[in-house]
Amino acid sequence: MTSSTPNYDVLLHTDFPGLELFASGKVRDLYRVGNDRLLFVATDRISAFDYVLATGIPQKGRVLTQLSLFWFDFLKDIVPNHLATADVHQYPQELQKYAAQLRGRSMLVVRADMIAIECVVRGYLSGSGWKEYKTSGEVCGIKLPAGLRESDRLPEPIFTPAIKATSGHDENISFEHMVSLAGLELSTQLRDLSIKIYQTAADYAETRGIIIADTKFEFGHAAGRLVLADEVLTPDSSRFWPKDKYQPGGPQDSFDKQYVRDYLEAIKWNKQPPAPALPPEVAARTSEKYVEAYTQMTGHHLPA
């Protein structure tokens, strides 16, 4: 696997004078373009334990964007999405002067009325689901068989929605709670669609040697229809495990922030601000894992 090349600039903060910043998240900055479009720009910021670190990960924003584009196209017959174009040559004139910075890491999307519920699907028992199962035998109100181990494959994928708590953390909720927030018809539609998308993607990923242990989707309404939005099936929104190293009964190797988390645990960071910087070798190895996830999943090299 080719290491991330040092001649790629690491983008931590966007600055596009003349554009109106619509929102800024841990990784993405969104700009308003006209009345009904948004420019999504994926930076190279990385967060761990709910804090954005001082060091960026080379090519990370490009991987997140290009992998989302791959999945938007792959899933287009199952669910429409909010993508207008990712071809900078087709961007409006006011964006052309920023084309070099935007190429490969941005998308122009139709602005959607977002549904404030994260649609999480789990095919394997890991993360917060494993913690909850250990104490109650359930995940988000769903009773699971006794005796499951960490990282075990579930009998069938389960839908475990989440909302943003006031603290900013994700809070798992039951389907019944979701119904009280979004109504039965929409909740059922989102549950069934999320599981179908997950199963379709997971089946494909296994042919590429990757297990998608779990993932989260975000949906909104645009032009009177339900659309898949934001990022889709990336190492930031999903757990990707190498199929050939899968060994249930504990944590798994993964194509994501594992090296970052391991480093932060090793230096015994107290998980309070300010978040520390990363050594160059940790950032480089993490970059390699992100690029590897794209290459293995798609069968293509990351576009230049």
C-alpha positions as CSV (number, residue, x, y, z in Angstrom):
1,M,0.0,0.0,0.0
2,T,1.4,3.4,-1.0
3,S,1.9,5.8,1.9
4,S,0.2,9.1,1.8
5,T,2.4,11.5,-0.1
6,P,3.7,14.5,1.7
7,N,3.0,16.9,-1.2
8,Y,-0.7,17.0,-0.4
9,D,-1.5,20.0,1.7
10,V,-3.4,19.3,4.9
11,L,-6.5,21.4,5.1
12,L,-7.6,22.2,8.6
13,H,-9.6,25.4,8.1
14,T,-11.4,26.7,5.1
15,D,-11.4,30.3,4.1
16,F,-13.4,31.4,1.1
17,P,-13.9,35.2,1.2
18,G,-17.2,36.2,-0.4
19,L,-18.9,32.9,0.5
20,E,-21.4,32.7,3.4
21,L,-20.5,30.0,5.9
22,F,-23.7,28.1,6.6
23,A,-22.4,25.6,9.2
24,S,-19.1,24.1,10.5
25,G,-18.8,20.7,12.0
26,K,-15.9,18.6,13.3
27,V,-14.8,17.7,9.8
28,R,-17.0,19.6,7.2
29,D,-17.5,23.2,6.5
30,L,-20.8,24.1,4.6
31,Y,-21.2,27.2,2.5
32,R,-24.4,28.7,1.1
33,V,-24.5,28.9,-2.7
34,G,-27.5,30.6,-4.0
35,N,-30.9,30.0,-2.5
36,D,-31.1,26.2,-2.7
37,R,-27.5,24.8,-2.8
38,L,-24.8,24.1,-0.3
39,L,-21.1,23.6,-0.8
40,F,-19.8,20.7,1.4
41,V,-16.1,20.9,2.0
42,A,-14.4,18.0,3.8
43,T,-11.4,19.2,5.6
44,D,-8.6,17.0,7.0
45,R,-9.6,17.6,10.6
46,I,-9.9,14.5,12.8
47,S,-11.8,14.2,16.0
48,A,-11.3,11.6,18.8
49,F,-13.2,11.3,22.0
50,D,-15.4,14.2,20.8
51,Y,-12.6,16.7,20.4
52,V,-11.0,17.9,17.2
53,L,-7.2,17.3,17.3
54,A,-4.6,19.9,16.5
55,T,-3.1,17.7,13.7
56,G,-4.8,17.0,10.4
57,I,-4.7,13.7,8.5
58,P,-3.3,14.0,4.9
59,Q,-6.0,13.2,2.3
60,K,-8.7,12.4,4.8
61,G,-11.2,14.9,3.4
62,R,-10.6,13.6,-0.1
63,V,-11.2,10.0,1.0
64,L,-14.5,11.0,2.8
65,T,-15.7,12.9,-0.2
66,Q,-14.7,10.4,-2.9
67,L,-16.1,7.4,-0.9
68,S,-19.4,9.2,-0.3
69,L,-19.6,9.9,-4.1
70,F,-18.9,6.2,-4.8
71,W,-21.8,5.1,-2.5
72,F,-24.2,7.8,-3.8
73,D,-23.8,6.3,-7.2
74,F,-23.8,2.7,-6.1
75,L,-27.1,3.2,-4.1
76,K,-28.9,5.6,-6.5
77,D,-31.4,2.9,-7.6
78,I,-32.4,2.3,-4.0
79,V,-32.5,5.9,-2.7
80,P,-32.1,9.3,-4.3
81,N,-29.5,11.7,-2.7
82,H,-28.8,15.4,-2.4
83,L,-25.8,15.5,-4.7
84,A,-25.9,18.1,-7.5
85,T,-22.3,17.8,-8.7
86,A,-18.8,17.2,-7.5
87,D,-17.2,18.4,-10.8
88,V,-15.7,21.7,-9.9
89,H,-15.9,22.8,-13.6
90,Q,-19.7,22.7,-13.2
91,Y,-19.7,24.8,-10.0
92,P,-21.1,28.4,-10.2
93,Q,-18.8,31.1,-11.3
94,E,-18.2,32.5,-7.8
95,L,-16.6,29.2,-6.8
96,Q,-14.2,28.9,-9.7
97,K,-11.4,31.0,-8.1
98,Y,-11.3,28.3,-5.3
99,A,-11.3,25.4,-7.7
100,A,-7.9,24.2,-6.7
101,Q,-8.8,24.0,-3.0
102,L,-12.2,22.4,-3.7
103,R,-11.2,19.8,-6.2
104,G,-11.6,16.3,-4.9
105,R,-12.8,17.3,-1.4
106,S,-16.1,19.1,-2.1
107,M,-19.6,18.5,-3.3
108,L,-22.3,20.9,-4.4
109,V,-25.6,19.6,-3.0
110,V,-29.2,20.5,-3.0
111,R,-30.2,22.0,0.3
112,A,-32.4,19.6,2.2
113,D,-34.7,19.9,5.2
114,M,-32.7,17.5,7.4
115,I,-34.3,15.0,9.7
116,A,-32.8,15.4,13.2
117,I,-32.4,11.7,13.8
118,E,-29.3,9.6,12.9
119,C,-30.3,6.3,11.3
120,V,-27.8,3.8,12.7
121,V,-27.8,0.2,11.5
122,R,-25.7,-2.5,13.3
123,G,-24.8,-5.8,11.8
124,Y,-22.3,-6.6,14.5
125,L,-22.1,-6.0,18.2
126,S,-19.6,-3.3,18.9
127,G,-19.1,0.2,20.4
128,S,-21.9,1.6,22.4
129,G,-24.1,-1.3,21.4
130,W,-21.7,-3.8,23.0
131,K,-21.6,-1.7,26.2
132,E,-25.4,-1.5,26.4
133,Y,-25.8,-5.2,25.7
134,K,-23.4,-6.2,28.5
135,T,-25.6,-4.4,31.0
136,S,-29.1,-5.1,29.7
137,G,-29.0,-7.7,27.0
138,E,-30.6,-5.1,24.7
139,V,-29.5,-2.5,22.3
140,C,-31.8,0.5,22.0
141,G,-34.7,-1.5,23.3
142,I,-34.1,-4.5,21.0
143,K,-33.6,-7.8,22.9
144,L,-30.7,-9.8,21.6
145,P,-29.8,-13.4,22.2
146,A,-27.9,-14.2,25.4
147,G,-24.2,-15.1,25.3
148,L,-23.1,-12.8,22.4
149,R,-19.4,-11.8,22.4
150,E,-18.0,-8.4,21.5
151,S,-17.8,-8.1,17.7
152,D,-20.2,-11.0,17.1
153,R,-22.3,-10.9,14.0
154,L,-25.9,-10.3,14.9
155,P,-28.6,-12.7,13.7
156,E,-29.9,-9.9,11.4
157,P,-29.1,-6.2,11.2
158,I,-30.8,-4.0,13.7
159,F,-31.9,-0.4,13.5
160,T,-30.8,1.7,16.4
161,P,-31.6,5.4,15.9
162,A,-29.8,8.2,17.7
163,I,-30.2,11.9,18.4
164,K,-27.9,14.6,19.4
165,A,-28.1,15.2,23.1
166,T,-27.8,18.7,24.6
167,S,-24.1,18.0,25.3
168,G,-23.5,17.3,21.6
169,H,-22.9,13.6,22.1
170,D,-25.0,11.0,20.2
171,E,-27.7,9.5,22.4
172,N,-29.1,6.1,21.4
173,I,-32.9,6.0,21.5
174,S,-35.5,3.3,21.0
175,F,-37.6,3.0,17.9
176,E,-40.6,3.9,20.0
177,H,-38.9,7.1,21.0
178,M,-38.2,7.9,17.4
179,V,-41.8,7.4,16.5
180,S,-42.8,9.9,19.2
181,L,-40.4,12.4,17.5
182,A,-40.9,11.7,13.8
183,G,-44.2,9.8,13.5
184,L,-44.8,6.2,12.7
185,E,-44.9,6.5,8.9
186,L,-41.6,8.3,8.5
187,S,-39.9,6.3,11.2
188,T,-40.9,3.0,9.6
189,Q,-39.8,4.3,6.2
190,L,-36.4,5.4,7.5
191,R,-35.9,2.1,9.4
192,D,-36.7,-0.1,6.5
193,L,-34.7,2.0,4.0
194,S,-31.7,2.2,6.3
195,I,-31.6,-1.6,6.8
196,K,-31.9,-2.1,3.0
197,I,-29.1,0.3,2.2
198,Y,-26.9,-1.2,4.9
199,Q,-27.5,-4.8,3.7
200,T,-26.9,-3.9,0.1
201,A,-23.6,-2.1,1.0
202,A,-22.5,-4.8,3.4
203,D,-23.0,-7.5,0.9
204,Y,-20.9,-5.6,-1.7
205,A,-18.2,-4.7,0.9
206,E,-17.7,-8.4,1.8
207,T,-16.8,-9.1,-1.8
208,R,-14.1,-6.4,-1.3
209,G,-12.8,-8.1,1.9
210,I,-14.4,-5.5,4.2
211,I,-16.9,-6.0,6.9
212,I,-19.2,-3.0,7.6
213,A,-19.9,-3.6,11.3
214,D,-22.2,-0.7,11.6
215,T,-22.9,2.7,10.1
216,K,-25.1,5.8,10.3
217,F,-27.1,7.5,7.7
218,E,-28.7,10.9,7.6
219,F,-31.7,11.8,5.5
220,G,-33.6,14.9,4.6
221,H,-36.4,16.1,2.3
222,A,-35.6,18.0,-0.9
223,A,-37.9,18.7,-3.8
224,G,-40.7,16.9,-2.0
225,R,-38.8,13.6,-1.7
226,L,-36.7,11.7,0.9
227,V,-33.0,11.9,0.1
228,L,-29.8,10.4,1.5
229,A,-27.6,13.2,2.6
230,D,-24.2,14.2,4.1
231,E,-21.5,11.5,4.1
232,V,-22.3,7.9,3.3
233,L,-20.5,4.7,4.4
234,T,-17.1,6.3,5.2
235,P,-14.6,5.3,7.9
236,D,-15.9,8.3,9.9
237,S,-19.5,7.2,9.8
238,S,-19.0,3.5,9.9
239,R,-16.9,0.7,11.4
240,F,-14.9,-1.0,8.6
241,W,-13.1,-4.2,9.6
242,P,-10.7,-6.2,7.4
243,K,-12.6,-9.5,6.7
244,D,-9.4,-11.6,6.8
245,K,-8.5,-10.4,10.3
246,Y,-12.0,-10.7,11.8
247,Q,-11.9,-12.6,15.1
248,P,-15.0,-12.1,17.3
249,G,-14.6,-11.9,21.1
250,G,-12.9,-8.5,21.3
251,P,-12.1,-5.3,19.5
252,Q,-11.2,-5.6,15.8
253,D,-8.6,-4.0,13.5
254,S,-10.3,-1.2,11.6
255,F,-9.9,1.2,8.7
256,D,-10.5,4.3,10.8
257,K,-9.1,6.2,13.8
258,Q,-7.7,3.2,15.5
259,Y,-4.1,4.5,15.4
260,V,-5.2,7.9,16.7
261,R,-7.2,6.4,19.6
262,D,-4.4,4.0,20.5
263,Y,-1.9,6.9,20.6
264,L,-4.1,9.1,22.7
265,E,-4.7,6.2,25.2
266,A,-1.0,5.5,25.3
267,I,-0.1,9.1,26.2
268,K,-2.9,9.0,28.8
269,W,-4.6,12.1,27.5
270,N,-7.3,13.1,30.0
271,K,-9.8,13.7,27.1
272,Q,-10.1,17.3,28.1
273,P,-9.2,20.4,25.9
274,P,-6.9,21.3,24.5
275,A,-6.6,18.2,22.3
276,P,-3.0,17.2,21.7
277,A,-1.2,17.2,18.4
278,L,-0.2,13.9,16.8
279,P,3.3,12.8,15.9
280,P,3.9,12.7,12.1
281,E,4.1,9.0,12.0
282,V,0.7,8.5,13.6
283,A,-0.9,11.0,11.2
284,A,0.8,9.3,8.2
285,R,-0.3,5.8,9.3
286,T,-3.9,7.0,9.9
287,S,-3.8,8.6,6.4
288,E,-2.7,5.3,5.0
289,K,-5.7,3.5,6.6
290,Y,-8.2,6.0,5.2
291,V,-6.7,5.7,1.7
292,E,-6.6,1.9,2.0
293,A,-10.3,1.9,2.9
294,Y,-11.1,3.8,-0.3
295,T,-8.9,1.7,-2.6
296,Q,-10.0,-1.6,-1.2
297,M,-13.7,-0.7,-1.2
298,T,-13.8,0.8,-4.7
299,G,-11.0,-1.0,-6.5
300,H,-9.7,2.3,-7.7
301,H,-6.9,4.6,-6.7
302,L,-7.9,7.8,-4.9
303,P,-8.4,10.4,-7.7
304,A,-5.6,13.0,-8.0
